[in-house]
Amino acid sequence: MNSHLIDKLFECIEYGKINFASPYPPNMKGLPGADEITKEALEAGVTPNEILNRSLIAAMDKVGKKFSEKKIFVPQMLLSAKAMSISMNHLKPYFADGTVKRKGKFIIGTVFGDLHDIGKNLVSMMVEGAGWEVIDLGVDVKTETFVEKVVENPDAFIGISALLSTTMTNIQPVIEAIKSVSPNTKIIVGGAPLTADFAASIGADGYGKDPGEGIVWLEQQFQSIN
């Protein structure tokens, strides 16, 4: 029975079935979604770790691969991420009391001067679904804010995004400021106008052309310290 609930939750997240009221996807209309099934699974004795690893992380990994292979697109990915996020809400008390351990912290924000957040939000939700604690600083994030958060969370990894060619040049001074106070902090950058060569030229430690690549990079960092 418990395995059935884990499989059902996996399916809800893969296809973006958020809750009972959600009409999407059409073939799951009128059925319970990630919200109800997560609650049912916890009540049935499924452990938070099982839910996180066998449903959330596994499903979001599959979603990320489908996106990379262009089998799904941003709208479907956002629905999956929202389904994952609503399931995660049920697990947050278990993170707070230490029952479930996060892999680490990931601080993310859109660089100062840039107000775009869809890509950042998608990365935030995907990374959280991969088992990380996400500290989302929002958009138009000042250099000082990034630095303050790095000082408060010295073991965190950093993600900086920009969607405009006119704002991507603002990333370099942020990286330089972070590295000046915390030389070992690892920083990944991403956004439509960026490239791997540009990322390397401004001193970034990583580049992600999509959320999936960002998660792969984070997993590599996680493995290197464990």
SULRAPE-V868048 format. One record per residue. N is the residue number from 1. PHI is phi in degrees with one decimal (999 if undefined). OMEGA is omega in radians with two decimals (999 if undefined). Layout:
BEGIN
N_PHI_OMEGA + N_PHI_OMEGA
END
This chain:
BEGIN
1_999_-3.14 + 2_-61.7_3.12 + 3_-63.3_3.10 + 4_-62.0_-3.14 + 5_-67.3_3.10 + 6_-62.4_3.12 + 7_-65.3_3.14 + 8_-65.1_3.12 + 9_-66.4_3.06 + 10_-54.5_-3.12 + 11_-63.5_3.13 + 12_-60.9_-3.12 + 13_-73.5_3.13 + 14_-57.9_-3.05 + 15_-102.5_3.03 + 16_78.1_3.07 + 17_-87.2_-2.97 + 18_-76.7_-3.14 + 19_-154.7_-3.10 + 20_-58.0_-3.07 + 21_-73.8_-3.09 + 22_-67.4_-3.13 + 23_-83.5_-3.08 + 24_-113.5_-0.13 + 25_-74.0_-3.04 + 26_-54.9_-3.09 + 27_-74.6_3.10 + 28_-114.5_3.13 + 29_-62.2_-3.14 + 30_83.0_3.11 + 31_-108.6_3.08 + 32_-63.7_-3.12 + 33_-113.5_-3.09 + 34_-58.0_-3.12 + 35_-60.7_-3.07 + 36_-69.2_-3.06 + 37_-72.0_3.07 + 38_-62.1_3.12 + 39_-61.8_-3.14 + 40_-63.9_-3.12 + 41_-64.3_3.12 + 42_-62.7_3.13 + 43_-67.4_-3.13 + 44_-84.3_3.09 + 45_97.6_3.03 + 46_-67.4_-3.08 + 47_-74.1_3.08 + 48_-56.6_3.12 + 49_-64.4_3.10 + 50_-63.8_3.13 + 51_-61.7_-3.12 + 52_-62.3_-3.00 + 53_-80.6_-3.02 + 54_-88.4_3.13 + 55_-108.8_-3.00 + 56_-68.1_-3.09 + 57_-63.2_-3.11 + 58_-63.4_-3.12 + 59_-68.9_-3.13 + 60_-68.1_3.04 + 61_-63.6_3.12 + 62_-66.1_3.11 + 63_-60.9_3.13 + 64_-61.4_3.12 + 65_-67.6_3.12 + 66_-64.2_3.11 + 67_-66.4_3.14 + 68_-62.3_3.14 + 69_-88.3_3.13 + 70_60.2_3.05 + 71_-87.1_3.00 + 72_-134.4_-3.09 + 73_-128.4_-3.00 + 74_-53.0_-3.12 + 75_-58.2_3.12 + 76_-67.1_3.14 + 77_-65.1_3.12 + 78_-64.2_3.11 + 79_-65.0_3.08 + 80_-62.4_-3.13 + 81_-65.3_3.11 + 82_-68.6_3.09 + 83_-63.1_3.10 + 84_-62.7_-3.09 + 85_-63.5_-3.13 + 86_-70.5_3.04 + 87_-68.1_-3.13 + 88_-60.9_3.13 + 89_-56.8_3.13 + 90_-72.8_-3.08 + 91_-92.1_-3.02 + 92_-57.7_3.07 + 93_-60.4_-3.13 + 94_-77.3_3.00 + 95_-69.2_-3.07 + 96_-63.1_-3.09 + 97_-93.1_3.06 + 98_88.7_3.12 + 99_-61.3_3.12 + 100_-115.5_-3.13 + 101_-98.8_3.02 + 102_-82.2_3.10 + 103_-73.2_-3.10 + 104_165.9_-3.13 + 105_-109.7_3.11 + 106_-131.6_3.10 + 107_-96.1_-3.09 + 108_-136.0_3.07 + 109_-165.5_3.02 + 110_-87.1_-3.02 + 111_-60.4_-3.13 + 112_-57.6_-3.11 + 113_93.1_-3.07 + 114_-118.5_-3.06 + 115_-105.0_-3.10 + 116_-82.0_-3.08 + 117_-133.4_-3.07 + 118_-62.5_3.13 + 119_-62.4_3.12 + 120_-61.0_-3.13 + 121_-62.0_-3.14 + 122_-64.6_3.10 + 123_-61.5_-3.13 + 124_-56.3_-3.09 + 125_-68.1_3.14 + 126_-65.5_-3.13 + 127_-66.5_3.09 + 128_-61.9_3.12 + 129_-66.0_3.11 + 130_-87.3_3.01 + 131_102.7_-3.13 + 132_-105.6_2.97 + 133_-84.1_-3.09 + 134_-106.9_3.03 + 135_-110.6_-3.05 + 136_-94.1_-3.09 + 137_-87.0_3.11 + 138_89.8_-3.09 + 139_-112.1_3.11 + 140_51.7_-3.03 + 141_-84.1_-3.14 + 142_-69.4_3.12 + 143_-54.9_-3.10 + 144_-61.0_-3.13 + 145_-68.3_3.08 + 146_-58.2_-3.10 + 147_-62.2_3.13 + 148_-58.0_-3.11 + 149_-69.2_3.09 + 150_-66.8_3.11 + 151_-63.1_3.13 + 152_-72.1_-3.07 + 153_-130.8_-3.00 + 154_-63.8_-3.14 + 155_-94.1_-3.07 + 156_-76.6_2.96 + 157_-97.9_-3.02 + 158_-120.0_3.02 + 159_-123.1_3.14 + 160_-125.1_-3.12 + 161_-119.7_3.03 + 162_-151.7_-3.12 + 163_-109.9_-3.08 + 164_-117.1_3.08 + 165_-65.7_3.14 + 166_-80.3_-3.14 + 167_-108.2_-3.10 + 168_-65.6_3.11 + 169_-71.7_3.10 + 170_-76.3_-3.08 + 171_-70.2_-3.05 + 172_-56.8_3.12 + 173_-62.8_3.08 + 174_-67.4_3.11 + 175_-60.0_-3.12 + 176_-62.3_3.14 + 177_-67.2_3.12 + 178_-64.6_-3.10 + 179_-66.5_-3.13 + 180_-68.3_3.13 + 181_-101.4_-3.10 + 182_-147.9_-3.03 + 183_-58.1_-3.08 + 184_-89.6_3.13 + 185_-66.1_-3.12 + 186_-94.4_-3.03 + 187_-126.4_3.04 + 188_-115.7_-3.14 + 189_-124.2_3.12 + 190_-166.8_-3.10 + 191_140.0_-3.01 + 192_-51.0_-3.05 + 193_-82.7_-3.05 + 194_-81.3_3.04 + 195_-133.7_3.10 + 196_-62.2_3.14 + 197_-64.4_3.13 + 198_-64.1_3.14 + 199_-57.6_3.14 + 200_-65.2_-3.07 + 201_-68.3_-3.12 + 202_-101.4_3.05 + 203_90.8_3.09 + 204_-71.5_3.12 + 205_-87.2_-3.12 + 206_-153.8_3.11 + 207_-140.3_3.09 + 208_-124.8_3.13 + 209_-79.5_3.08 + 210_-154.1_-3.10 + 211_-57.4_-3.14 + 212_-59.9_3.12 + 213_-65.5_3.11 + 214_-62.4_3.14 + 215_-68.1_3.09 + 216_-59.6_3.12 + 217_-61.8_3.12 + 218_-61.3_3.13 + 219_-62.2_3.10 + 220_-64.1_3.11 + 221_-65.1_-3.14 + 222_-61.5_-3.13 + 223_-64.9_-3.07 + 224_-70.0_-3.11 + 225_-109.9_3.14 + 226_-125.4_999
END
